[in-house]
Amino acid sequence: MSIALKAENINKFFLVPDKFQALSDVSFEINKGEFVSITGKSGSGKSTLLYVLSTMDTDYTGTLMLNDQKITGNKQNSLAAFRNQHLGFVFQFHYLLPDFSCLKNVMIPAMRLGKLKQDEIEYNAHEKLKMLGVGEQALKPASKISGGQQQRVAIARALINEPAILMGDEPTGNLDSKNTAVVFEIFQQLAREHNKTIITVTHDNDFAEKSDRIIEMRDGKIIGLA
């Protein structure tokens, strides 16, 4: 199996208000097409780790490889371009633009990437919304659909540039059990049928236990690689 992500000896310190080690010698690999959950109590370092893995935080020591590319040491504009092309993000809050249609929300990252014409982007956005079961909501303002539908639109937006890796920060944290199950099934399908690598930080043990693998954290260290 080819490797989608490799972290080697990642250490991260916060200096304010006092020096504090948030990540301590974190090392692991994730294969392409794998669905992995990162778990741990609040303060365990899991969200800090995801921020490093997402290339948003570059203030760490160690080495990070994503999609066969060394990320550590790259400049911000290079990282931004890499993120837009290779990574997709789903958060606890959907961060959709409320007055824009669902379709326009999904199109935004592809328009920013600028690789396709407008009509191609629009077609792809419609297809993503259909795949996620919200195709009929395409022209509605994002503020006029349910919370579960909004999260599915957010996933469609995360997928519009065909990223190799999808990262989620508590992606079901605001959802009821029914919609949590829907999102889990979507992630599982993306991993199994579309070979997307899924990495989620979650407090939801049921969600984590159904994923392919769990990385458990405590006090900035990995204490379990199930």
DRENMI-772855 format. One line per field, with one value per residue (C-alpha): residue number from 0; residue in one letter; z, x, y negated. Coordinates in nm, 2 decimals. Example, Ala and Ser with C-alpha at 12.3 -4.5 7.8 and 13.67 -1.06 7.14 Angstrom:
2
resi	0,1
resn	A,S
Z	0.78,0.71
X	1.23,1.37
Y	0.45,0.11
//
This chain:
226
resi	0,1,2,3,4,5,6,7,8,9,10,11,12,13,14,15,16,17,18,19,20,21,22,23,24,25,26,27,28,29,30,31,32,33,34,35,36,37,38,39,40,41,42,43,44,45,46,47,48,49,50,51,52,53,54,55,56,57,58,59,60,61,62,63,64,65,66,67,68,69,70,71,72,73,74,75,76,77,78,79,80,81,82,83,84,85,86,87,88,89,90,91,92,93,94,95,96,97,98,99,100,101,102,103,104,105,106,107,108,109,110,111,112,113,114,115,116,117,118,119,120,121,122,123,124,125,126,127,128,129,130,131,132,133,134,135,136,137,138,139,140,141,142,143,144,145,146,147,148,149,150,151,152,153,154,155,156,157,158,159,160,161,162,163,164,165,166,167,168,169,170,171,172,173,174,175,176,177,178,179,180,181,182,183,184,185,186,187,188,189,190,191,192,193,194,195,196,197,198,199,200,201,202,203,204,205,206,207,208,209,210,211,212,213,214,215,216,217,218,219,220,221,222,223,224,225
resn	M,S,I,A,L,K,A,E,N,I,N,K,F,F,L,V,P,D,K,F,Q,A,L,S,D,V,S,F,E,I,N,K,G,E,F,V,S,I,T,G,K,S,G,S,G,K,S,T,L,L,Y,V,L,S,T,M,D,T,D,Y,T,G,T,L,M,L,N,D,Q,K,I,T,G,N,K,Q,N,S,L,A,A,F,R,N,Q,H,L,G,F,V,F,Q,F,H,Y,L,L,P,D,F,S,C,L,K,N,V,M,I,P,A,M,R,L,G,K,L,K,Q,D,E,I,E,Y,N,A,H,E,K,L,K,M,L,G,V,G,E,Q,A,L,K,P,A,S,K,I,S,G,G,Q,Q,Q,R,V,A,I,A,R,A,L,I,N,E,P,A,I,L,M,G,D,E,P,T,G,N,L,D,S,K,N,T,A,V,V,F,E,I,F,Q,Q,L,A,R,E,H,N,K,T,I,I,T,V,T,H,D,N,D,F,A,E,K,S,D,R,I,I,E,M,R,D,G,K,I,I,G,L,A
Z	0.00,-0.08,0.20,0.21,0.52,0.72,1.04,1.20,1.55,1.54,1.84,1.91,2.18,2.29,2.45,2.59,2.87,2.97,2.77,2.71,2.50,2.31,2.09,2.19,1.94,1.74,1.46,1.25,0.89,0.71,0.39,0.09,0.11,0.48,0.71,1.04,1.36,1.60,1.95,2.30,2.58,2.55,2.58,2.45,2.15,1.88,1.73,1.75,1.56,1.29,1.25,1.19,0.95,0.76,0.69,0.86,1.15,1.04,1.39,1.48,1.46,1.29,0.94,0.76,0.43,0.24,-0.09,-0.15,-0.09,0.19,0.35,0.63,0.54,0.25,0.23,0.30,-0.06,-0.16,0.13,0.04,-0.32,-0.19,0.04,-0.23,-0.46,-0.24,0.08,0.17,0.50,0.70,1.03,1.31,1.18,0.81,0.74,0.43,0.31,0.42,0.13,-0.14,-0.30,-0.20,-0.56,-0.54,-0.20,-0.35,-0.65,-0.45,-0.39,-0.76,-0.88,-0.65,-0.79,-1.14,-1.33,-1.50,-1.68,-1.49,-1.66,-1.58,-1.22,-1.21,-1.35,-1.11,-0.82,-0.92,-0.94,-0.59,-0.44,-0.61,-0.48,-0.13,-0.17,-0.17,-0.54,-0.51,-0.27,-0.52,-0.59,-0.23,-0.01,0.23,0.53,0.41,0.45,0.75,0.96,0.83,0.47,0.53,0.65,0.34,0.13,0.32,0.24,-0.13,-0.11,0.05,-0.24,-0.54,-0.62,-0.59,-0.29,-0.21,0.16,0.35,0.70,0.95,1.28,1.48,1.15,1.33,1.65,1.57,1.43,1.57,1.56,1.24,1.05,1.22,1.07,0.73,0.74,0.86,0.56,0.32,0.46,0.44,0.08,-0.01,0.14,0.00,-0.34,-0.43,-0.25,-0.05,0.27,0.56,0.88,1.14,1.49,1.70,2.05,1.93,2.03,1.83,1.51,1.58,1.65,1.31,1.12,0.98,1.26,1.57,1.68,2.05,2.21,2.57,2.69,2.34,2.28,2.09,2.34,2.10,1.73,1.68
X	0.00,0.12,0.15,-0.07,0.08,0.39,0.47,0.81,0.90,0.66,0.72,0.52,0.56,0.33,0.52,0.24,0.15,0.41,0.62,0.42,0.48,0.16,0.30,0.58,0.76,0.45,0.52,0.28,0.18,-0.15,-0.21,-0.39,-0.76,-0.75,-1.02,-0.85,-0.99,-0.78,-0.92,-0.84,-0.98,-0.98,-0.63,-0.48,-0.33,-0.55,-0.67,-0.31,-0.19,-0.46,-0.36,0.00,-0.11,-0.33,-0.01,-0.18,0.07,0.43,0.59,0.70,1.00,1.01,0.91,0.57,0.51,0.18,0.10,0.47,0.58,0.78,0.57,0.81,1.00,0.78,0.68,0.33,0.23,0.35,0.16,-0.16,-0.14,-0.08,-0.38,-0.61,-0.52,-0.45,-0.64,-1.01,-1.14,-1.47,-1.52,-1.77,-1.93,-1.99,-1.87,-2.10,-2.17,-2.54,-2.66,-2.49,-2.66,-2.54,-2.40,-2.20,-2.06,-1.93,-1.78,-1.57,-1.26,-1.25,-1.28,-1.00,-0.78,-0.86,-0.79,-1.13,-1.38,-1.68,-1.93,-1.71,-1.68,-2.06,-2.12,-1.87,-2.04,-2.38,-2.23,-2.08,-2.41,-2.59,-2.34,-2.40,-2.78,-2.84,-2.86,-3.21,-3.09,-2.83,-3.00,-3.13,-2.94,-2.72,-2.91,-3.24,-3.15,-3.12,-2.80,-2.74,-2.78,-2.55,-2.28,-2.32,-2.29,-1.97,-1.84,-1.92,-1.72,-1.43,-1.43,-1.47,-1.10,-1.07,-0.83,-0.64,-0.68,-0.99,-0.94,-1.23,-1.22,-1.52,-1.72,-2.02,-1.99,-2.30,-2.51,-2.77,-2.72,-2.91,-2.70,-2.38,-2.45,-2.51,-2.17,-1.99,-2.13,-2.03,-1.67,-1.66,-1.78,-1.52,-1.24,-1.36,-1.50,-1.30,-0.97,-0.98,-0.78,-0.99,-0.84,-1.09,-1.05,-1.35,-1.49,-1.74,-1.62,-1.88,-1.78,-1.41,-1.46,-1.63,-1.34,-1.05,-0.81,-0.79,-0.49,-0.54,-0.37,-0.30,-0.09,0.05,0.16,0.02,-0.08,-0.25,-0.24,-0.52
Y	0.00,-0.35,-0.60,-0.91,-1.07,-1.02,-1.21,-1.16,-1.29,-1.59,-1.81,-2.13,-2.39,-2.67,-2.96,-3.17,-3.21,-2.95,-2.71,-2.40,-2.09,-2.02,-1.74,-1.50,-1.28,-1.20,-0.95,-0.74,-0.66,-0.65,-0.46,-0.59,-0.50,-0.46,-0.60,-0.70,-0.86,-1.06,-1.04,-1.16,-1.38,-1.76,-1.89,-1.56,-1.74,-1.59,-1.92,-2.06,-1.76,-1.80,-2.16,-2.05,-1.77,-2.02,-2.23,-2.53,-2.52,-2.52,-2.60,-2.25,-2.02,-1.69,-1.59,-1.58,-1.40,-1.43,-1.27,-1.18,-1.54,-1.68,-1.95,-2.06,-2.37,-2.49,-2.85,-2.97,-3.04,-2.70,-2.54,-2.73,-2.60,-2.25,-2.26,-2.39,-2.11,-1.81,-1.86,-1.89,-2.01,-1.95,-2.13,-2.10,-2.42,-2.41,-2.77,-2.80,-3.15,-3.18,-3.41,-3.21,-2.91,-2.57,-2.53,-2.86,-2.75,-2.42,-2.60,-2.85,-2.64,-2.53,-2.89,-2.98,-2.69,-2.82,-2.50,-2.46,-2.68,-2.81,-2.57,-2.27,-2.38,-2.42,-2.07,-1.92,-2.10,-1.97,-1.61,-1.64,-1.76,-1.47,-1.22,-1.35,-1.33,-1.71,-1.77,-1.91,-2.18,-2.32,-2.65,-2.72,-2.96,-2.77,-2.93,-2.77,-2.40,-2.18,-2.13,-1.78,-1.90,-2.19,-1.96,-1.75,-2.06,-2.14,-1.79,-1.85,-2.18,-1.99,-1.74,-1.98,-1.99,-1.61,-1.61,-1.30,-1.36,-1.47,-1.61,-1.65,-1.84,-1.71,-1.68,-1.53,-1.74,-1.95,-1.66,-1.43,-1.05,-1.01,-1.27,-1.14,-0.80,-0.96,-1.15,-0.83,-0.64,-0.91,-0.90,-0.53,-0.53,-0.80,-0.58,-0.25,-0.34,-0.66,-0.58,-0.90,-0.91,-1.03,-1.17,-1.29,-1.42,-1.31,-1.29,-1.03,-0.69,-0.51,-0.70,-0.63,-0.26,-0.20,-0.37,-0.16,-0.26,-0.48,-0.69,-0.76,-1.06,-1.17,-1.46,-1.53,-1.17,-0.88,-0.61,-0.38,-0.29,-0.05
//
